[in-house]
Each structure stands twice: as C-alpha cells, then as structure tokens.
Amino acid sequence: MKNLLWLIAGIGAGFVVAHEINKTQRGKEFFADLDQKLREFSETVADAYKEREAELRDKIDDLARDAEDALGDLNKN
C-alpha cells in the first residue's frame, strides 16, 4: 500500500512539474517536439502492424488455397 502511495505521489509531482515547464517557451517547444516524435513513432508502429497483418493474411489465404487443392486431389482419388 505504501508503494502505491509513492507511485501516486510521483505521478502527481510529475504532472505538476510538467505543467510548470510547459509555461515557458522552451518547455512548450520541448513538449511540441516530444509530441511530434511520439506521433511519428505511433504512426510507424501502426504502419508496420498493418503491413505485417497484410502479410499474414496473404499467408493464410495461400494456406487455405493449398488445403482446398489438397482436398480436391483427395476427392478425385
């Protein structure tokens, strides 16, 4: 319980410090730059996820076609 209290106090203090830093011009520039970098990172992760998902769907489609072909060959015999 004591550790949870310290965690909450640390988060609160972090917000207070960030708010005070954001009041200065350099602070605003810092947070704007940080925001831009986080957006770029999240877009890169999302794009990579979508690309990998498409690759996996293609593989699944290929496997499904192969399975259908194999079943068709079995039914011919």
C-alpha positions as YAML, in Angstrom:
chain: A
units: angstrom
residues:
- id: 1
  name: MET
  ca: [0.00, 0.00, 0.00]
- id: 2
  name: LYS
  ca: [2.87, 2.31, 0.85]
- id: 3
  name: ASN
  ca: [4.45, 1.73, -2.59]
- id: 4
  name: LEU
  ca: [1.15, 2.57, -4.30]
- id: 5
  name: LEU
  ca: [1.01, 5.82, -2.37]
- id: 6
  name: TRP
  ca: [4.56, 6.70, -3.50]
- id: 7
  name: LEU
  ca: [3.64, 5.87, -7.10]
- id: 8
  name: ILE
  ca: [0.60, 8.14, -7.00]
- id: 9
  name: ALA
  ca: [2.62, 10.93, -5.36]
- id: 10
  name: GLY
  ca: [5.33, 10.59, -8.02]
- id: 11
  name: ILE
  ca: [2.81, 10.75, -10.85]
- id: 12
  name: GLY
  ca: [1.18, 13.81, -9.31]
- id: 13
  name: ALA
  ca: [4.53, 15.54, -8.85]
- id: 14
  name: GLY
  ca: [5.45, 14.70, -12.44]
- id: 15
  name: PHE
  ca: [2.28, 16.35, -13.71]
- id: 16
  name: VAL
  ca: [2.89, 19.46, -11.62]
- id: 17
  name: VAL
  ca: [6.50, 19.75, -12.86]
- id: 18
  name: ALA
  ca: [5.45, 19.16, -16.49]
- id: 19
  name: HIS
  ca: [2.76, 21.83, -16.18]
- id: 20
  name: GLU
  ca: [5.25, 24.34, -14.81]
- id: 21
  name: ILE
  ca: [7.80, 23.53, -17.52]
- id: 22
  name: ASN
  ca: [5.10, 23.89, -20.20]
- id: 23
  name: LYS
  ca: [4.55, 27.50, -19.10]
- id: 24
  name: THR
  ca: [7.96, 28.52, -20.51]
- id: 25
  name: GLN
  ca: [8.73, 28.97, -24.20]
- id: 26
  name: ARG
  ca: [11.47, 26.32, -24.14]
- id: 27
  name: GLY
  ca: [9.11, 23.98, -22.32]
- id: 28
  name: LYS
  ca: [6.43, 24.47, -24.97]
- id: 29
  name: GLU
  ca: [9.00, 23.77, -27.69]
- id: 30
  name: PHE
  ca: [10.21, 20.68, -25.86]
- id: 31
  name: PHE
  ca: [6.71, 19.25, -25.46]
- id: 32
  name: ALA
  ca: [5.78, 20.11, -29.06]
- id: 33
  name: ASP
  ca: [8.90, 18.28, -30.27]
- id: 34
  name: LEU
  ca: [8.17, 15.34, -27.97]
- id: 35
  name: ASP
  ca: [4.57, 15.23, -29.21]
- id: 36
  name: GLN
  ca: [5.73, 15.19, -32.84]
- id: 37
  name: LYS
  ca: [8.21, 12.38, -32.19]
- id: 38
  name: LEU
  ca: [5.58, 10.32, -30.37]
- id: 39
  name: ARG
  ca: [3.13, 10.80, -33.25]
- id: 40
  name: GLU
  ca: [5.74, 9.71, -35.78]
- id: 41
  name: PHE
  ca: [6.61, 6.68, -33.65]
- id: 42
  name: SER
  ca: [2.98, 5.64, -33.23]
- id: 43
  name: GLU
  ca: [2.33, 6.07, -36.97]
- id: 44
  name: THR
  ca: [5.39, 3.92, -37.75]
- id: 45
  name: VAL
  ca: [4.21, 1.21, -35.36]
- id: 46
  name: ALA
  ca: [0.69, 1.32, -36.84]
- id: 47
  name: ASP
  ca: [2.02, 1.11, -40.40]
- id: 48
  name: ALA
  ca: [4.28, -1.82, -39.51]
- id: 49
  name: TYR
  ca: [1.38, -3.57, -37.80]
- id: 50
  name: LYS
  ca: [-0.86, -3.14, -40.83]
- id: 51
  name: GLU
  ca: [1.89, -4.33, -43.16]
- id: 52
  name: ARG
  ca: [2.56, -7.44, -41.08]
- id: 53
  name: GLU
  ca: [-1.16, -8.12, -40.79]
- id: 54
  name: ALA
  ca: [-1.47, -8.00, -44.59]
- id: 55
  name: GLU
  ca: [1.48, -10.39, -44.95]
- id: 56
  name: LEU
  ca: [-0.08, -12.84, -42.51]
- id: 57
  name: ARG
  ca: [-3.47, -12.64, -44.25]
- id: 58
  name: ASP
  ca: [-1.76, -13.42, -47.57]
- id: 59
  name: LYS
  ca: [-0.06, -16.44, -45.99]
- id: 60
  name: ILE
  ca: [-3.36, -17.65, -44.54]
- id: 61
  name: ASP
  ca: [-5.04, -17.25, -47.94]
- id: 62
  name: ASP
  ca: [-2.21, -19.22, -49.58]
- id: 63
  name: LEU
  ca: [-2.53, -21.99, -46.98]
- id: 64
  name: ALA
  ca: [-6.30, -22.11, -47.43]
- id: 65
  name: ARG
  ca: [-5.90, -22.44, -51.22]
- id: 66
  name: ASP
  ca: [-3.31, -25.18, -50.76]
- id: 67
  name: ALA
  ca: [-5.62, -27.03, -48.38]
- id: 68
  name: GLU
  ca: [-8.53, -26.74, -50.81]
- id: 69
  name: ASP
  ca: [-6.32, -28.04, -53.62]
- id: 70
  name: ALA
  ca: [-5.18, -30.97, -51.47]
- id: 71
  name: LEU
  ca: [-8.77, -31.82, -50.55]
- id: 72
  name: GLY
  ca: [-9.74, -31.61, -54.20]
- id: 73
  name: ASP
  ca: [-6.95, -34.00, -55.11]
- id: 74
  name: LEU
  ca: [-8.08, -36.43, -52.39]
- id: 75
  name: ASN
  ca: [-11.66, -36.33, -53.63]
- id: 76
  name: LYS
  ca: [-10.52, -37.20, -57.18]
- id: 77
  name: ASN
  ca: [-8.98, -40.43, -55.95]
...
